[in-house]
Amino acid sequence: MGTWDVGPFDNDTAADFSYTLDEAAADARAGIILGTLTRVIDTAGYLEAPESEEALAAAALVAAQCPEGEPTDPVAGPEEPLPDLTGLRDLALQALDRVMTEPSELMDLWDESNGGPWLTHIRILRNALTPQPPGEQLSLI
């Protein structure tokens, strides 16, 4: 496993995914992210780690555009601008759910090591992707 750390871009697969996005035509980037999320969601059997790593990176790109989202990794994340991805929030949440559901190689690999910090990053992504209830409206009267 070419993993450097626990973040969504802290592995070789996610770095390659970022490169793929940077090399793609601007109007194809959203489709690549959509396809990545959908492939993981549609995997009924054993989910391989590389597909999960790409899905986590794609979910992080969507989350970065949400109000609670953290910016993407400036080193390993895509350098080229991305279109509005906020319409993919629900799919990104579904992809996170699939990565965290057996049978999932990436989940198993992190369970074998100290997966606590990795799970923290999954929760951060989930929180950013989950629409927040509207705040209380202040009355000006």
N, CA, C and O atoms as CSV, one atom per row, in Angstrom:
chain,resi,resn,atom,element,x,y,z
A,1,MET,N,N,0.859,-1.166,0.000
A,1,MET,CA,C,0.000,0.000,0.000
A,1,MET,C,C,0.899,1.221,0.000
A,1,MET,O,O,1.658,1.419,0.949
A,2,GLY,N,N,0.837,2.038,-1.029
A,2,GLY,CA,C,1.649,3.242,-1.136
A,2,GLY,C,C,1.015,4.399,-0.396
A,2,GLY,O,O,0.647,5.409,-0.997
A,3,THR,N,N,0.889,4.247,0.913
A,3,THR,CA,C,0.250,5.272,1.732
A,3,THR,C,C,1.298,6.054,2.484
A,3,THR,O,O,2.238,5.480,3.035
A,4,TRP,N,N,1.138,7.378,2.511
A,4,TRP,CA,C,2.081,8.235,3.213
A,4,TRP,C,C,1.520,8.683,4.547
A,4,TRP,O,O,2.258,8.862,5.517
A,5,ASP,N,N,0.182,8.867,4.589
A,5,ASP,CA,C,-0.460,9.371,5.795
A,5,ASP,C,C,-1.955,9.076,5.691
A,5,ASP,O,O,-2.375,8.342,4.796
A,6,VAL,N,N,-2.764,9.636,6.592
A,6,VAL,CA,C,-4.167,9.267,6.709
A,6,VAL,C,C,-5.135,10.124,5.888
A,6,VAL,O,O,-6.311,9.776,5.784
A,7,GLY,N,N,-4.677,11.220,5.310
A,7,GLY,CA,C,-5.559,12.104,4.558
A,7,GLY,C,C,-5.991,11.513,3.233
A,7,GLY,O,O,-5.379,10.558,2.754
A,8,PRO,N,N,-7.049,12.069,2.625
A,8,PRO,CA,C,-7.575,11.510,1.380
A,8,PRO,C,C,-6.628,11.601,0.187
A,8,PRO,O,O,-6.816,10.887,-0.797
A,9,PHE,N,N,-5.617,12.463,0.254
A,9,PHE,CA,C,-4.643,12.559,-0.841
A,9,PHE,C,C,-3.277,12.022,-0.447
A,9,PHE,O,O,-2.295,12.225,-1.162
A,10,ASP,N,N,-3.211,11.343,0.681
A,10,ASP,CA,C,-1.934,10.870,1.213
A,10,ASP,C,C,-1.599,9.451,0.771
A,10,ASP,O,O,-1.172,8.627,1.580
A,11,ASN,N,N,-1.794,9.169,-0.510
A,11,ASN,CA,C,-1.435,7.864,-1.058
A,11,ASN,C,C,-1.167,8.015,-2.551
A,11,ASN,O,O,-1.604,8.977,-3.182
A,12,ASP,N,N,-0.452,7.059,-3.093
A,12,ASP,CA,C,-0.067,7.108,-4.503
A,12,ASP,C,C,-1.273,7.130,-5.436
A,12,ASP,O,O,-1.266,7.838,-6.443
A,13,THR,N,N,-2.303,6.362,-5.110
A,13,THR,CA,C,-3.474,6.274,-5.982
A,13,THR,C,C,-4.175,7.622,-6.090
A,13,THR,O,O,-4.554,8.037,-7.185
A,14,ALA,N,N,-4.351,8.310,-4.962
A,14,ALA,CA,C,-5.011,9.618,-4.977
A,14,ALA,C,C,-4.166,10.646,-5.725
A,14,ALA,O,O,-4.706,11.503,-6.424
A,15,ALA,N,N,-2.846,10.564,-5.581
A,15,ALA,CA,C,-1.972,11.479,-6.320
A,15,ALA,C,C,-2.108,11.245,-7.821
A,15,ALA,O,O,-2.146,12.197,-8.600
A,16,ASP,N,N,-2.181,9.983,-8.225
A,16,ASP,CA,C,-2.396,9.659,-9.642
A,16,ASP,C,C,-3.762,10.150,-10.121
A,16,ASP,O,O,-3.893,10.630,-11.247
A,17,PHE,N,N,-4.775,10.030,-9.265
A,17,PHE,CA,C,-6.116,10.513,-9.590
A,17,PHE,C,C,-6.088,12.025,-9.827
A,17,PHE,O,O,-6.702,12.521,-10.772
A,18,SER,N,N,-5.381,12.744,-8.976
A,18,SER,CA,C,-5.239,14.195,-9.136
A,18,SER,C,C,-4.581,14.529,-10.467
A,18,SER,O,O,-5.007,15.448,-11.166
A,19,TYR,N,N,-3.545,13.780,-10.811
A,19,TYR,CA,C,-2.851,13.988,-12.077
A,19,TYR,C,C,-3.805,13.744,-13.253
A,19,TYR,O,O,-3.797,14.493,-14.229
A,20,THR,N,N,-4.623,12.697,-13.152
A,20,THR,CA,C,-5.602,12.402,-14.197
A,20,THR,C,C,-6.560,13.572,-14.380
A,20,THR,O,O,-6.878,13.948,-15.508
A,21,LEU,N,N,-7.020,14.148,-13.272
A,21,LEU,CA,C,-7.918,15.301,-13.351
A,21,LEU,C,C,-7.217,16.492,-13.996
A,21,LEU,O,O,-7.802,17.187,-14.827
A,22,ASP,N,N,-5.972,16.725,-13.615
A,22,ASP,CA,C,-5.228,17.851,-14.180
A,22,ASP,C,C,-5.004,17.694,-15.674
A,22,ASP,O,O,-4.990,18.686,-16.403
A,23,GLU,N,N,-4.832,16.478,-16.137
A,23,GLU,CA,C,-4.580,16.216,-17.554
A,23,GLU,C,C,-5.855,16.196,-18.390
A,23,GLU,O,O,-5.796,16.306,-19.614
A,24,ALA,N,N,-7.005,16.055,-17.735
A,24,ALA,CA,C,-8.276,15.979,-18.460
A,24,ALA,C,C,-8.718,17.371,-18.909
A,24,ALA,O,O,-8.337,18.386,-18.324
A,25,ALA,N,N,-9.519,17.387,-19.947
A,25,ALA,CA,C,-10.125,18.650,-20.391
A,25,ALA,C,C,-10.997,19.194,-19.269
A,25,ALA,O,O,-11.586,18.430,-18.505
A,26,ALA,N,N,-11.075,20.496,-19.174
A,26,ALA,CA,C,-11.819,21.137,-18.091
A,26,ALA,C,C,-13.261,20.633,-18.013
A,26,ALA,O,O,-13.787,20.429,-16.919
A,27,ASP,N,N,-13.897,20.434,-19.163
A,27,ASP,CA,C,-15.295,20.005,-19.145
A,27,ASP,C,C,-15.462,18.505,-18.866
A,27,ASP,O,O,-16.593,18.026,-18.780
A,28,ALA,N,N,-14.378,17.766,-18.725
A,28,ALA,CA,C,-14.451,16.329,-18.425
A,28,ALA,C,C,-14.198,16.020,-16.950
A,28,ALA,O,O,-14.441,14.896,-16.509
A,29,ARG,N,N,-13.723,16.981,-16.193
A,29,ARG,CA,C,-13.314,16.719,-14.800
A,29,ARG,C,C,-14.475,16.294,-13.910
A,29,ARG,O,O,-14.338,15.353,-13.128
A,30,ALA,N,N,-15.603,16.963,-14.014
A,30,ALA,CA,C,-16.755,16.588,-13.185
A,30,ALA,C,C,-17.207,15.167,-13.510
A,30,ALA,O,O,-17.581,14.415,-12.610
A,31,GLY,N,N,-17.176,14.798,-14.780
A,31,GLY,CA,C,-17.557,13.449,-15.186
A,31,GLY,C,C,-16.629,12.388,-14.635
A,31,GLY,O,O,-17.074,11.294,-14.287
A,32,ILE,N,N,-15.349,12.694,-14.551
A,32,ILE,CA,C,-14.386,11.750,-13.981
A,32,ILE,C,C,-14.698,11.536,-12.502
A,32,ILE,O,O,-14.685,10.404,-12.019
A,33,ILE,N,N,-14.974,12.608,-11.797
A,33,ILE,CA,C,-15.295,12.503,-10.370
A,33,ILE,C,C,-16.605,11.751,-10.181
A,33,ILE,O,O,-16.700,10.879,-9.317
A,34,LEU,N,N,-17.614,12.080,-10.979
A,34,LEU,CA,C,-18.892,11.378,-10.923
A,34,LEU,C,C,-18.702,9.884,-11.177
A,34,LEU,O,O,-19.245,9.059,-10.442
A,35,GLY,N,N,-17.943,9.532,-12.203
A,35,GLY,CA,C,-17.702,8.130,-12.530
A,35,GLY,C,C,-16.980,7.391,-11.419
A,35,GLY,O,O,-17.282,6.231,-11.140
A,36,THR,N,N,-16.029,8.058,-10.788
A,36,THR,CA,C,-15.280,7.451,-9.691
A,36,THR,C,C,-16.201,7.142,-8.523
A,36,THR,O,O,-16.156,6.048,-7.961
A,37,LEU,N,N,-17.031,8.100,-8.160
A,37,LEU,CA,C,-17.970,7.886,-7.043
A,37,LEU,C,C,-18.970,6.790,-7.380
A,37,LEU,O,O,-19.249,5.924,-6.550
A,38,THR,N,N,-19.506,6.823,-8.583
A,38,THR,CA,C,-20.526,5.856,-8.989
A,38,THR,C,C,-19.976,4.436,-9.035
A,38,THR,O,O,-20.654,3.499,-8.615
A,39,ARG,N,N,-18.758,4.266,-9.540
A,39,ARG,CA,C,-18.156,2.923,-9.609
A,39,ARG,C,C,-18.060,2.303,-8.220
A,39,ARG,O,O,-18.350,1.120,-8.044
A,40,VAL,N,N,-17.657,3.093,-7.242
A,40,VAL,CA,C,-17.519,2.567,-5.885
A,40,VAL,C,C,-18.891,2.246,-5.299
A,40,VAL,O,O,-19.075,1.198,-4.679
A,41,ILE,N,N,-19.835,3.129,-5.491
A,41,ILE,CA,C,-21.189,2.897,-4.974
A,41,ILE,C,C,-21.782,1.625,-5.568
A,41,ILE,O,O,-22.456,0.868,-4.870
A,42,ASP,N,N,-21.535,1.391,-6.842
A,42,ASP,CA,C,-22.116,0.242,-7.549
A,42,ASP,C,C,-21.370,-1.070,-7.318
A,42,ASP,O,O,-21.805,-2.111,-7.812
A,43,THR,N,N,-20.261,-1.048,-6.582
A,43,THR,CA,C,-19.506,-2.271,-6.325
A,43,THR,C,C,-20.213,-3.080,-5.247
A,43,THR,O,O,-20.248,-2.684,-4.082
A,44,ALA,N,N,-20.776,-4.215,-5.645
A,44,ALA,CA,C,-21.506,-5.059,-4.699
A,44,ALA,C,C,-20.584,-6.036,-3.992
A,44,ALA,O,O,-20.812,-6.370,-2.829
A,45,GLY,N,N,-19.557,-6.493,-4.670
A,45,GLY,CA,C,-18.639,-7.463,-4.081
A,45,GLY,C,C,-17.492,-6.780,-3.369
A,45,GLY,O,O,-17.641,-5.691,-2.816
A,46,TYR,N,N,-16.358,-7.429,-3.390
A,46,TYR,CA,C,-15.158,-6.954,-2.709
A,46,TYR,C,C,-14.686,-5.656,-3.352
A,46,TYR,O,O,-14.443,-5.604,-4.557
A,47,LEU,N,N,-14.558,-4.618,-2.546
A,47,LEU,CA,C,-14.108,-3.313,-3.030
A,47,LEU,C,C,-12.604,-3.197,-2.804
A,47,LEU,O,O,-12.135,-3.198,-1.666
A,48,GLU,N,N,-11.861,-3.099,-3.891
A,48,GLU,CA,C,-10.403,-3.010,-3.829
A,48,GLU,C,C,-9.958,-1.657,-3.272
A,48,GLU,O,O,-10.657,-0.655,-3.425
A,49,ALA,N,N,-8.802,-1.637,-2.631
A,49,ALA,CA,C,-8.276,-0.417,-2.016
A,49,ALA,C,C,-8.074,0.723,-3.017
A,49,ALA,O,O,-8.446,1.853,-2.703
A,50,PRO,N,N,-7.509,0.490,-4.200
A,50,PRO,CA,C,-7.298,1.623,-5.115
A,50,PRO,C,C,-8.591,2.347,-5.494
A,50,PRO,O,O,-8.605,3.575,-5.578
A,51,GLU,N,N,-9.666,1.608,-5.720
A,51,GLU,CA,C,-10.938,2.243,-6.044
A,51,GLU,C,C,-11.428,3.073,-4.855
A,51,GLU,O,O,-11.968,4.164,-5.037
A,52,SER,N,N,-11.240,2.558,-3.646
A,52,SER,CA,C,-11.639,3.297,-2.444
A,52,SER,C,C,-10.807,4.556,-2.274
A,52,SER,O,O,-11.339,5.605,-1.909
A,53,GLU,N,N,-9.513,4.466,-2.532
A,53,GLU,CA,C,-8.640,5.634,-2.394
A,53,GLU,C,C,-9.035,6.729,-3.381
A,53,GLU,O,O,-9.035,7.910,-3.031
A,54,GLU,N,N,-9.370,6.346,-4.609
A,54,GLU,CA,C,-9.839,7.330,-5.587
A,54,GLU,C,C,-11.158,7.950,-5.143
A,54,GLU,O,O,-11.355,9.158,-5.272
A,55,ALA,N,N,-12.061,7.124,-4.620
A,55,ALA,CA,C,-13.356,7.628,-4.173
A,55,ALA,C,C,-13.205,8.596,-3.004
A,55,ALA,O,O,-13.916,9.599,-2.938
A,56,LEU,N,N,-12.292,8.311,-2.085
A,56,LEU,CA,C,-12.059,9.220,-0.964
A,56,LEU,C,C,-11.501,10.545,-1.472
A,56,LEU,O,O,-11.888,11.606,-0.981
A,57,ALA,N,N,-10.608,10.499,-2.437
A,57,ALA,CA,C,-10.075,11.737,-3.017
A,57,ALA,C,C,-11.190,12.512,-3.717
A,57,ALA,O,O,-11.279,13.732,-3.576
A,58,ALA,N,N,-12.041,11.811,-4.470
A,58,ALA,CA,C,-13.158,12.470,-5.148
A,58,ALA,C,C,-14.111,13.092,-4.129
A,58,ALA,O,O,-14.570,14.219,-4.315
A,59,ALA,N,N,-14.408,12.365,-3.062
A,59,ALA,CA,C,-15.288,12.893,-2.012
A,59,ALA,C,C,-14.662,14.120,-1.358
A,59,ALA,O,O,-15.368,15.072,-1.027
A,60,ALA,N,N,-13.359,14.105,-1.171
A,60,ALA,CA,C,-12.668,15.256,-0.571
A,60,ALA,C,C,-12.748,16.479,-1.484
A,60,ALA,O,O,-12.836,17.608,-1.002
A,61,LEU,N,N,-12.717,16.260,-2.799
A,61,LEU,CA,C,-12.848,17.373,-3.738
A,61,LEU,C,C,-14.241,17.982,-3.661
A,61,LEU,O,O,-14.396,19.201,-3.732
A,62,VAL,N,N,-15.249,17.136,-3.517
A,62,VAL,CA,C,-16.613,17.642,-3.366
A,62,VAL,C,C,-16.723,18.386,-2.031
A,62,VAL,O,O,-17.259,19.492,-1.972
A,63,ALA,N,N,-16.216,17.774,-0.972
A,63,ALA,CA,C,-16.301,18.371,0.370
A,63,ALA,C,C,-15.597,19.717,0.435
A,63,ALA,O,O,-16.036,20.611,1.158
A,64,ALA,N,N,-14.519,19.871,-0.307
A,64,ALA,CA,C,-13.761,21.126,-0.286
A,64,ALA,C,C,-14.598,22.300,-0.781
A,64,ALA,O,O,-14.316,23.450,-0.446
A,65,GLN,N,N,-15.613,22.019,-1.567
A,65,GLN,CA,C,-16.468,23.086,-2.087
A,65,GLN,C,C,-17.686,23.344,-1.209
A,65,GLN,O,O,-18.481,24.237,-1.502
A,66,CYS,N,N,-17.840,22.577,-0.144
A,66,CYS,CA,C,-18.957,22.749,0.778
A,66,CYS,C,C,-18.564,23.734,1.878
A,66,CYS,O,O,-17.378,23.895,2.165
A,67,PRO,N,N,-19.547,24.393,2.496
A,67,PRO,CA,C,-19.233,25.396,3.515
A,67,PRO,C,C,-18.349,24.890,4.661
A,67,PRO,O,O,-17.518,25.642,5.172
A,68,GLU,N,N,-18.514,23.658,5.061
A,68,GLU,CA,C,-17.731,23.106,6.167
A,68,GLU,C,C,-16.471,22.383,5.694
A,68,GLU,O,O,-15.723,21.840,6.507
A,69,GLY,N,N,-16.235,22.375,4.383
A,69,GLY,CA,C,-15.136,21.611,3.810
A,69,GLY,C,C,-13.773,22.234,4.024
A,69,GLY,O,O,-13.628,23.450,4.150
A,70,GLU,N,N,-12.777,21.359,4.062
A,70,GLU,CA,C,-11.386,21.796,4.158
A,70,GLU,C,C,-10.806,21.878,2.753
A,70,GLU,O,O,-11.201,21.109,1.876
A,71,PRO,N,N,-9.880,22.794,2.530
A,71,PRO,CA,C,-9.249,22.875,1.199
A,71,PRO,C,C,-8.547,21.562,0.855
A,71,PRO,O,O,-8.110,20.822,1.736
A,72,THR,N,N,-8.452,21.294,-0.435
A,72,THR,CA,C,-7.750,20.085,-0.856
A,72,THR,C,C,-6.254,20.244,-0.645
A,72,THR,O,O,-5.744,21.356,-0.510
A,73,ASP,N,N,-5.586,19.153,-0.619
A,73,ASP,CA,C,-4.143,19.122,-0.391
A,73,ASP,C,C,-3.439,19.934,-1.476
A,73,ASP,O,O,-3.590,19.629,-2.659
A,74,PRO,N,N,-2.671,20.964,-1.100
A,74,PRO,CA,C,-2.024,21.812,-2.107
A,74,PRO,C,C,-0.883,21.117,-2.846
A,74,PRO,O,O,-0.472,21.571,-3.914
A,75,VAL,N,N,-0.370,20.025,-2.291
A,75,VAL,CA,C,0.743,19.326,-2.934
A,75,VAL,C,C,0.242,18.172,-3.788
A,75,VAL,O,O,0.606,18.070,-4.960
A,76,ALA,N,N,-0.590,17.300,-3.220
A,76,ALA,CA,C,-1.027,16.101,-3.938
A,76,ALA,C,C,-2.392,16.244,-4.589
A,76,ALA,O,O,-2.778,15.391,-5.388
A,77,GLY,N,N,-3.130,17.296,-4.271
A,77,GLY,CA,C,-4.437,17.511,-4.880
A,77,GLY,C,C,-4.306,18.090,-6.275
A,77,GLY,O,O,-3.211,18.468,-6.690
A,78,PRO,N,N,-5.410,18.162,-7.003
A,78,PRO,CA,C,-5.354,18.708,-8.361
A,78,PRO,C,C,-4.914,20.172,-8.361
A,78,PRO,O,O,-5.238,20.934,-7.450
A,79,GLU,N,N,-4.182,20.541,-9.387
A,79,GLU,CA,C,-3.741,21.926,-9.547
A,79,GLU,C,C,-4.703,22.722,-10.418
A,79,GLU,O,O,-4.853,23.930,-10.239
A,80,GLU,N,N,-5.345,22.058,-11.346
A,80,GLU,CA,C,-6.258,22.728,-12.276
A,80,GLU,C,C,-7.602,22.980,-11.589
A,80,GLU,O,O,-8.004,22.214,-10.713
A,81,PRO,N,N,-8.297,24.049,-11.983
A,81,PRO,CA,C,-9.583,24.352,-11.355
A,81,PRO,C,C,-10.628,23.283,-11.669
A,81,PRO,O,O,-10.614,22.657,-12.728
A,82,LEU,N,N,-11.525,23.101,-10.719
A,82,LEU,CA,C,-12.607,22.139,-10.881
A,82,LEU,C,C,-13.931,22.882,-10.974
A,82,LEU,O,O,-14.079,23.968,-10.413
A,83,PRO,N,N,-14.898,22.297,-11.683
A,83,PRO,CA,C,-16.219,22.929,-11.742
A,83,PRO,C,C,-16.931,22.775,-10.398
A,83,PRO,O,O,-16.410,22.138,-9.483
A,84,ASP,N,N,-18.098,23.349,-10.288
A,84,ASP,CA,C,-18.909,23.198,-9.088
A,84,ASP,C,C,-19.290,21.731,-8.926
A,84,ASP,O,O,-19.935,21.143,-9.795
A,85,LEU,N,N,-18.883,21.154,-7.808
A,85,LEU,CA,C,-19.136,19.737,-7.535
A,85,LEU,C,C,-20.163,19.532,-6.430
A,85,LEU,O,O,-20.449,18.393,-6.061
A,86,THR,N,N,-20.718,20.606,-5.899
A,86,THR,CA,C,-21.601,20.473,-4.742
A,86,THR,C,C,-22.853,19.647,-5.027
A,86,THR,O,O,-23.472,19.128,-4.098
A,87,GLY,N,N,-23.229,19.520,-6.280
A,87,GLY,CA,C,-24.352,18.661,-6.633
A,87,GLY,C,C,-24.053,17.175,-6.452
A,87,GLY,O,O,-24.955,16.342,-6.555
A,88,LEU,N,N,-22.795,16.841,-6.185
A,88,LEU,CA,C,-22.387,15.446,-5.991
A,88,LEU,C,C,-22.283,15.068,-4.511
A,88,LEU,O,O,-21.774,13.997,-4.183
A,89,ARG,N,N,-22.757,15.931,-3.625
A,89,ARG,CA,C,-22.634,15.670,-2.186
A,89,ARG,C,C,-23.216,14.327,-1.789
A,89,ARG,O,O,-22.573,13.552,-1.081
A,90,ASP,N,N,-24.443,14.045,-2.246
A,90,ASP,CA,C,-25.097,12.796,-1.856
A,90,ASP,C,C,-24.314,11.584,-2.361
A,90,ASP,O,O,-24.146,10.602,-1.637
A,91,LEU,N,N,-23.842,11.657,-3.593
A,91,LEU,CA,C,-23.044,10.549,-4.134
A,91,LEU,C,C,-21.736,10.385,-3.366
A,91,LEU,O,O,-21.292,9.261,-3.136
A,92,ALA,N,N,-21.122,11.486,-2.969
A,92,ALA,CA,C,-19.883,11.409,-2.190
A,92,ALA,C,C,-20.142,10.739,-0.843
A,92,ALA,O,O,-19.332,9.933,-0.385
A,93,LEU,N,N,-21.262,11.067,-0.210
A,93,LEU,CA,C,-21.622,10.411,1.061
A,93,LEU,C,C,-21.868,8.916,0.850
A,93,LEU,O,O,-21.444,8.094,1.663
A,94,GLN,N,N,-22.549,8.568,-0.233
A,94,GLN,CA,C,-22.790,7.153,-0.531
A,94,GLN,C,C,-21.475,6.413,-0.779
A,94,GLN,O,O,-21.316,5.265,-0.365
A,95,ALA,N,N,-20.544,7.068,-1.447
A,95,ALA,CA,C,-19.239,6.440,-1.699
A,95,ALA,C,C,-18.495,6.221,-0.385
A,95,ALA,O,O,-17.886,5.169,-0.190
A,96,LEU,N,N,-18.537,7.202,0.520
A,96,LEU,CA,C,-17.915,7.019,1.839
A,96,LEU,C,C,-18.548,5.833,2.557
A,96,LEU,O,O,-17.842,5.019,3.153
A,97,ASP,N,N,-19.870,5.732,2.505
A,97,ASP,CA,C,-20.556,4.608,3.142
A,97,ASP,C,C,-20.082,3.284,2.565
A,97,ASP,O,O,-19.866,2.324,3.306
A,98,ARG,N,N,-19.916,3.225,1.237
A,98,ARG,CA,C,-19.491,1.968,0.606
A,98,ARG,C,C,-18.063,1.615,0.996
A,98,ARG,O,O,-17.762,0.447,1.242
A,99,VAL,N,N,-17.185,2.602,1.056
A,99,VAL,CA,C,-15.793,2.345,1.464
A,99,VAL,C,C,-15.763,1.787,2.889
A,99,VAL,O,O,-14.899,0.977,3.225
A,100,MET,N,N,-16.707,2.222,3.721
A,100,MET,CA,C,-16.730,1.813,5.125
A,100,MET,C,C,-17.607,0.587,5.370
A,100,MET,O,O,-17.876,0.243,6.521
A,101,THR,N,N,-18.058,-0.077,4.300
A,101,THR,CA,C,-18.912,-1.258,4.412
A,101,THR,C,C,-18.172,-2.470,3.878
A,101,THR,O,O,-17.583,-2.421,2.798
A,102,GLU,N,N,-18.202,-3.561,4.635
A,102,GLU,CA,C,-17.594,-4.814,4.174
A,102,GLU,C,C,-18.318,-5.322,2.940
A,102,GLU,O,O,-19.527,-5.131,2.811
A,103,PRO,N,N,-17.614,-5.953,2.052
A,103,PRO,CA,C,-16.175,-6.188,2.008
A,103,PRO,C,C,-15.436,-5.010,1.364
A,103,PRO,O,O,-15.713,-4.628,0.227
A,104,SER,N,N,-14.496,-4.451,2.119
A,104,SER,CA,C,-13.732,-3.289,1.682
A,104,SER,C,C,-12.272,-3.466,2.079
A,104,SER,O,O,-11.938,-3.475,3.264
A,105,GLU,N,N,-11.411,-3.606,1.086
A,105,GLU,CA,C,-9.997,-3.823,1.347
A,105,GLU,C,C,-9.372,-2.663,2.119
A,105,GLU,O,O,-8.600,-2.890,3.051
A,106,LEU,N,N,-9.693,-1.431,1.747
A,106,LEU,CA,C,-9.085,-0.284,2.411
A,106,LEU,C,C,-9.478,-0.240,3.886
A,106,LEU,O,O,-8.638,0.024,4.747
A,107,MET,N,N,-10.728,-0.493,4.170
A,107,MET,CA,C,-11.163,-0.526,5.560
A,107,MET,C,C,-10.419,-1.620,6.318
A,107,MET,O,O,-9.985,-1.404,7.450
A,108,ASP,N,N,-10.269,-2.785,5.709
A,108,ASP,CA,C,-9.539,-3.883,6.349
A,108,ASP,C,C,-8.081,-3.510,6.597
A,108,ASP,O,O,-7.537,-3.805,7.661
A,109,LEU,N,N,-7.449,-2.867,5.624
A,109,LEU,CA,C,-6.046,-2.472,5.786
A,109,LEU,C,C,-5.878,-1.490,6.943
A,109,LEU,O,O,-4.930,-1.603,7.721
A,110,TRP,N,N,-6.787,-0.536,7.057
A,110,TRP,CA,C,-6.685,0.423,8.161
A,110,TRP,C,C,-7.048,-0.216,9.491
A,110,TRP,O,O,-6.530,0.196,10.529
A,111,ASP,N,N,-7.933,-1.221,9.484
A,111,ASP,CA,C,-8.248,-1.939,10.721
A,111,ASP,C,C,-7.033,-2.693,11.245
A,111,ASP,O,O,-6.878,-2.869,12.454
A,112,GLU,N,N,-6.165,-3.142,10.326
A,112,GLU,CA,C,-4.964,-3.885,10.720
A,112,GLU,C,C,-3.886,-2.993,11.320
A,112,GLU,O,O,-2.972,-3.480,11.986
A,113,SER,N,N,-3.991,-1.701,11.089
A,113,SER,CA,C,-3.001,-0.765,11.642
A,113,SER,C,C,-3.734,0.207,12.555
A,113,SER,O,O,-4.880,-0.036,12.933
A,114,ASN,N,N,-3.097,1.273,12.898
A,114,ASN,CA,C,-3.738,2.280,13.731
A,114,ASN,C,C,-4.663,3.113,12.855
A,114,ASN,O,O,-4.263,4.153,12.331
A,115,GLY,N,N,-5.896,2.653,12.699
A,115,GLY,CA,C,-6.838,3.308,11.807
A,115,GLY,C,C,-7.609,4.451,12.425
A,115,GLY,O,O,-8.413,5.079,11.736
A,116,GLY,N,N,-7.400,4.747,13.689
A,116,GLY,CA,C,-8.139,5.825,14.353
A,116,GLY,C,C,-8.009,7.169,13.659
A,116,GLY,O,O,-9.026,7.805,13.384
A,117,PRO,N,N,-6.794,7.628,13.365
A,117,PRO,CA,C,-6.651,8.915,12.668
A,117,PRO,C,C,-7.286,8.906,11.275
A,117,PRO,O,O,-7.830,9.919,10.836
A,118,TRP,N,N,-7.221,7.778,10.587
A,118,TRP,CA,C,-7.861,7.665,9.276
A,118,TRP,C,C,-9.367,7.816,9.416
A,118,TRP,O,O,-9.997,8.526,8.632
A,119,LEU,N,N,-9.952,7.148,10.417
A,119,LEU,CA,C,-11.390,7.265,10.659
A,119,LEU,C,C,-11.788,8.702,10.991
A,119,LEU,O,O,-12.878,9.147,10.632
A,120,THR,N,N,-10.911,9.417,11.670
A,120,THR,CA,C,-11.174,10.821,11.963
A,120,THR,C,C,-11.313,11.609,10.664
A,120,THR,O,O,-12.201,12.453,10.550
A,121,HIS,N,N,-10.457,11.348,9.693
A,121,HIS,CA,C,-10.551,12.031,8.399
A,121,HIS,C,C,-11.836,11.659,7.661
A,121,HIS,O,O,-12.422,12.500,6.979
A,122,ILE,N,N,-12.272,10.423,7.788
A,122,ILE,CA,C,-13.537,10.007,7.169
A,122,ILE,C,C,-14.682,10.791,7.807
A,122,ILE,O,O,-15.570,11.267,7.100
A,123,ARG,N,N,-14.675,10.930,9.134
A,123,ARG,CA,C,-15.721,11.694,9.825
A,123,ARG,C,C,-15.703,13.168,9.406
A,123,ARG,O,O,-16.758,13.778,9.229
A,124,ILE,N,N,-14.516,13.732,9.251
A,124,ILE,CA,C,-14.401,15.126,8.809
A,124,ILE,C,C,-15.023,15.290,7.422
A,124,ILE,O,O,-15.767,16.240,7.176
A,125,LEU,N,N,-14.718,14.368,6.528
A,125,LEU,CA,C,-15.323,14.409,5.190
A,125,LEU,C,C,-16.840,14.293,5.278
A,125,LEU,O,O,-17.568,15.059,4.647
A,126,ARG,N,N,-17.306,13.335,6.062
A,126,ARG,CA,C,-18.742,13.111,6.208
A,126,ARG,C,C,-19.430,14.375,6.736
A,126,ARG,O,O,-20.480,14.770,6.229
A,127,ASN,N,N,-18.841,15.001,7.744
A,127,ASN,CA,C,-19.436,16.215,8.311
A,127,ASN,C,C,-19.508,17.340,7.276
A,127,ASN,O,O,-20.503,18.060,7.204
A,128,ALA,N,N,-18.459,17.485,6.487
A,128,ALA,CA,C,-18.446,18.542,5.473
A,128,ALA,C,C,-19.478,18.280,4.382
A,128,ALA,O,O,-20.072,19.217,3.850
A,129,LEU,N,N,-19.691,17.017,4.051
A,129,LEU,CA,C,-20.612,16.664,2.971
A,129,LEU,C,C,-22.079,16.653,3.399
A,129,LEU,O,O,-22.971,16.765,2.558
A,130,THR,N,N,-22.330,16.520,4.685
A,130,THR,CA,C,-23.698,16.464,5.186
A,130,THR,C,C,-24.262,17.877,5.245
A,130,THR,O,O,-23.726,18.730,5.952
A,131,PRO,N,N,-25.335,18.130,4.507
A,131,PRO,CA,C,-25.907,19.480,4.536
A,131,PRO,C,C,-26.301,19.869,5.962
A,131,PRO,O,O,-26.930,19.094,6.682
A,132,GLN,N,N,-25.924,21.062,6.344
A,132,GLN,CA,C,-26.238,21.567,7.671
A,132,GLN,C,C,-27.629,22.176,7.661
A,132,GLN,O,O,-28.033,22.796,6.678
A,133,PRO,N,N,-28.377,21.996,8.776
A,133,PRO,CA,C,-29.695,22.626,8.832
A,133,PRO,C,C,-29.535,24.142,8.815
A,133,PRO,O,O,-28.555,24.676,9.335
A,134,PRO,N,N,-30.494,24.826,8.219
A,134,PRO,CA,C,-30.377,26.288,8.167
A,134,PRO,C,C,-30.322,26.867,9.577
A,134,PRO,O,O,-30.999,26.394,10.489
A,135,GLY,N,N,-29.508,27.893,9.730
A,135,GLY,CA,C,-29.369,28.547,11.028
A,135,GLY,C,C,-30.599,29.343,11.372
A,135,GLY,O,O,-31.455,29.597,10.525
A,136,GLU,N,N,-30.675,29.721,12.588
A,136,GLU,CA,C,-31.806,30.535,13.021
A,136,GLU,C,C,-31.746,31.886,12.335
A,136,GLU,O,O,-30.686,32.501,12.221
A,137,GLN,N,N,-32.880,32.325,11.891
A,137,GLN,CA,C,-32.974,33.632,11.258
A,137,GLN,C,C,-33.099,34.694,12.354
A,137,GLN,O,O,-33.952,34.587,13.236
A,138,LEU,N,N,-32.268,35.688,12.294
A,138,LEU,CA,C,-32.340,36.769,13.261
A,138,LEU,C,C,-33.395,37.773,12.819
A,138,LEU,O,O,-33.446,38.180,11.658
A,139,SER,N,N,-34.207,38.147,13.743
A,139,SER,CA,C,-35.225,39.150,13.454
A,139,SER,C,C,-34.634,40.541,13.628
A,139,SER,O,O,-33.960,40.820,14.620
A,140,LEU,N,N,-34.888,41.393,12.676
A,140,LEU,CA,C,-34.388,42.761,12.760
A,140,LEU,C,C,-35.397,43.678,13.435
A,140,LEU,O,O,-35.143,44.874,13.577
A,141,ILE,N,N,-36.520,43.146,13.849
A,141,ILE,CA,C,-37.546,43.963,14.505
A,141,ILE,C,C,-37.357,43.941,15.997
A,141,ILE,O,O,-38.124,44.570,16.726
